Amino acid sequence: MVLRILLGIFVLVFGINKFAHFMPTPEGMSPDALSYFSSLTVSKTMAVVGVVEILAGLALLTNKFGALMSLILMSISFNAVLFHATLDPSNIAGSLVLLALNIAVLIGYKDSYKDLLAG
């Protein structure tokens, strides 16, 4: 439960930040990382990610549809790690925390996925 709430707060804050811009942009990003991130922002992809993060955060905090949203959030977590691993390794810590929390929450919801995986 504690990890679910931490993940919920984490993604809710970062999701809101995509619209309110209250946290500074990480320093030391490579030109390639800045270019890619700018492209995601201009194409409104980051706005979609922000909406998903906000919805996932609310779902995890209220424990309503948390199992579903943690699955959906896994794609964002994994892509954040890949982005930082390939383009911005100096700022990878936050995405690794996000991925670790997401995996822990998925494990906590493992009983919810039994029917899905029974095939």
C-alpha positions in Angstrom: 0.0 0.0 0.0 2.8 2.4 0.8 4.6 1.8 -2.5 1.2 2.3 -4.3 0.7 5.6 -2.6 4.3 6.7 -3.3 3.9 5.8 -7.0 0.6 7.6 -7.1 2.0 10.8 -5.7 5.2 10.5 -7.9 3.2 10.2 -11.2 0.5 12.7 -10.1 3.1 15.4 -9.4 5.1 14.7 -12.6 1.8 14.6 -14.6 0.6 18.0 -13.2 4.1 19.4 -13.9 3.7 18.7 -17.6 0.9 21.4 -17.6 1.9 23.7 -14.7 5.7 23.7 -15.2 6.5 24.2 -11.5 9.7 22.0 -11.6 12.8 23.1 -13.5 14.0 21.3 -16.5 16.9 19.0 -15.6 20.3 20.5 -16.3 23.0 18.8 -18.4 20.8 17.3 -21.0 22.6 16.6 -24.3 21.5 18.4 -27.4 20.0 15.2 -28.8 18.0 14.7 -25.6 16.8 18.3 -25.7 15.8 17.9 -29.4 13.9 14.7 -28.8 12.2 16.0 -25.7 11.2 19.2 -27.6 9.8 17.2 -30.4 7.7 15.2 -27.9 6.4 18.5 -26.4 5.6 20.2 -29.7 3.7 17.1 -30.9 1.6 17.1 -27.7 2.9 13.6 -26.9 4.0 14.9 -23.5 0.5 16.3 -22.9 -0.9 12.8 -23.4 1.7 11.3 -21.1 0.8 14.0 -18.5 -2.9 13.0 -18.7 -2.1 9.3 -18.4 0.2 10.1 -15.4 -2.5 12.2 -13.7 -5.1 9.5 -14.2 -2.8 6.8 -13.0 -1.8 8.8 -10.0 -5.4 9.4 -9.0 -6.3 5.7 -9.6 -3.4 4.5 -7.5 -4.1 7.0 -4.7 -7.8 6.0 -4.6 -7.1 2.3 -5.3 -9.8 2.4 -8.1 -8.5 0.8 -11.3 -5.0 0.8 -9.9 -4.2 -2.6 -11.4 -5.2 -1.4 -14.9 -3.4 2.0 -14.6 -0.2 0.5 -13.2 -0.1 -1.7 -16.4 -0.6 1.3 -18.6 1.9 3.3 -16.6 4.5 0.6 -17.2 4.9 1.7 -20.8 5.7 5.2 -19.6 8.1 3.9 -17.0 10.0 1.8 -19.4 10.2 4.5 -22.1 11.4 7.0 -19.5 14.3 4.6 -18.6 15.1 4.0 -22.3 15.1 7.8 -23.0 17.5 8.5 -20.1 19.7 5.4 -20.8 20.3 6.4 -24.4 20.1 10.2 -24.5 20.4 11.5 -20.9 22.2 9.1 -18.6 23.1 11.7 -16.1 19.4 12.2 -15.1 18.3 8.5 -15.1 17.8 8.2 -11.3 14.2 9.5 -11.3 13.1 7.2 -14.1 14.8 4.2 -12.4 12.8 5.0 -9.2 9.6 5.3 -11.3 10.3 1.9 -12.9 11.1 0.2 -9.6 8.0 1.6 -7.9 5.9 0.5 -10.9 7.3 -3.0 -10.8 6.7 -3.3 -7.0 3.1 -2.1 -7.5 2.5 -4.6 -10.3 3.8 -7.4 -8.1 1.3 -6.1 -5.4 -1.5 -6.4 -7.9 -0.4 -9.9 -9.1 -3.7 -11.5 -8.0 -5.6 -9.1 -10.3 -3.7 -10.4 -13.3 -4.2 -14.2 -12.8 -7.2 -14.4 -15.1 -5.5 -12.3 -17.7 -2.4 -14.5 -17.7 -4.3 -17.8 -17.5 -4.8 -17.7 -21.3 
